Amino acid sequence: MRKATWYMYAVAIFFAFFFLVPTIYIIFSAFKPMAELFSTNPTFIPRNWTFDNFTNALNRGNFSLYIFNTFLVAISSTVIAVIINTMAGYALSKFRFKGENVIMLLILSTIMLPLEVIMVPIFSVLRFFGLYNSLWALIIPPAATPTGIFLMRQYLLTIPDEVIQSARIDGASEWRIFWSIILPNAKPAIATLSIFSFMWRWNDYVWPLIAINSPRKYTLQLAIANFSGEFGIDYNSIIAMSALAMIPMLIVFIIFQRQFVQGTVESGMKG
Amino acid sequence: MKRIFSLVVAVLLVFSLGACNKEQEVKELQMLWWSDGTEGAVMQTLLTQYETATGIKIELVEIPYADYEARLATMISGGESPTLARVTEGHLNNFKNQIVSLKGVYDSSGFTNLFYNEANEVISLPMDITANGLFVNTELLAKYDVNYPKLGDPVWTWDEFEVEMNKLRAGVGSDVNFPGVFDPQAHRFFPMIYQHGTKIWNTPYSASNLTSAPAVKALTRLVNFYQGDLIDDAVFAGSNAAALFRTGAYGFHMSGNWNVSSYQDLDFDWEVVPMPKDANRATILGGKSMAAFKNSKAEKEATDFIAWLAKGENHDKFTGGVPYLTPRLGANVDYGAFADNYAVFLDEIAATDASYVQDWLTQVMIPGMYPMINEAIRKAAAAEATPLEVLTELETLLKDTMK
């Protein structure tokens, strides 16, 4: 691999700056009082630091419960997503059967349907299965995603068929091949899928809005959105809680960043 | 890898048990709600009181206002109608066929701002009425020597208002961002139509006055305010007018009584002053109601609660607690520390001709009329069309909708 040169670093830093500035601005703004937040002469760093935005927001709702619910949903859904999408990706990449391309096409075509279009039918299905107003409603339906299946399929295509055939000749069962060969080799893609899935569920707003009807089951994004009314929007609380909500995503990314980059490059996925 | 996988499956199982943990099988009603200020907390105290009195628990489900209607529509279409919901006149209009009739549930003759279904049966309990009003930053106005009337003084005209507020331009670039800001909604423009001496409808939905000289004059005046930088047009780009006024860099905010409670934490002095007039004084009323929905499986419990809430002592606890202007006729609500500001709103309502109130009630029954009017005002303010062109187009749209 070619060594990175100084100008490549310069370009990377230049773009990183543009992506990071809004995020850092949000974090600093979380510590600004209302008057400063809407000041006609805004400053990047707060002139008067305050924690009031955090305390006021935390006092207005049961945020420890909302954070717990969001973790529960994001982790459970990610685990299910990894299992289902890896199996589906494996089947679609390594098994030849009638209609495999049609199935792949059908799966991919669902990407083109926005949630808003299929909201009412999915809502009816949820009701039918008794999942409405249950955290399962946030965990199960979004677990098998077409993007996840596509990501895993593309990555698993890079594993040579000969490796699998050798295992079969050695007498390994299909489960054994999946557990002992496919999963260890798919670690980078699994890490990528895990980060994406966790991020999707952590930031999900529209689906929890529809599927949950009890404040005790609210997720963080839903609770944050409640700071906006008909006539007034509590920007200070929204910004403070949005800044807090970034932390888990950062931790997940820091843990998996090496595998995330590798998986993204090798599967041809982009965020 | 196998160990990692086993671990995550174990984690999943543990979490699943938590997720599976079903709610206790206690029958519990739910009330959809959104909050602009303290009204959710006030309603919660009433719900707690109701639970103590009857043993029936009603859970307040707060939903972001921007998605409130979509949520209601999905619930109704999906067969999970809410038991109770806080609703606007727009919601009542859009969902009136799914709302339970409240005929005989409470004495509607004791309330104003009532809404009816096609069988002419009342379908909601009015919970508050809103009225437009003018908030001023008295510190900023004093600094720039801006004169303004107080309650009981002769009411200023729009021309006088413009002259006085223009004095604030001296501070632009230092402590004034714009002299003032208007909420961009239809509700804030239409009082100007009435104040300029005309009504929207001559004959409801067929003959309109929207292209008459007074109506054009009203919109032209507003457009000149925007284009002359007397008021900030950032509201059309999504800025919240109340948030702008909160900065202390605006001399006035044309808004409504709901800001009286939410402005209590401002770090500058402010008050509500009479709105300017042209030919007349006028405001328009809005408001929120409580409605019960069909197919909720708890219609009886819902109407029982509404009957309880309609009782004077309970209803006044809500309107006085927030506080809100009360729709309960003859009620003597104690507005406490807000009494002076509320007196201005009550004076605006008293000075409004009843025919204007009726005209606006006719108007709000047009489905989707708010987005139409909001867009018309935006187009005129952005000089994409003249006030006359915009009003002509709006008139056609409103009539076509009701054909």
Interface residues (C-beta under 8 A of the other chain):
Chain A: M34 A35 F38 S39 T40 L72 I75 S76 V79 I80 V82 I83 M119 V120 F123 S124 R127 Y132 S134 L135 W136 I139 W179 S180 L183 P184 K187 V206 L209 I210 N213 S214 P215 L222 A225 N226 F227 S228 G229 E230 F231 G232 I233 Y235
Chain B: M1 K2 F5 V8 V9 V11 L12 F15 S16 G18 A19 C20 K22 E23 Q30 W34 S35 D36 G37 E59 L60 V61 E62 I63 P64 Y65 A66 D67 A70 R71 T74 M75 S77 G78 G79 E80 P82 T88 N177 D183 N240 A242 A243 L244 R246 T247 G248 A249 S255 G256 W258 N259 S262 D267
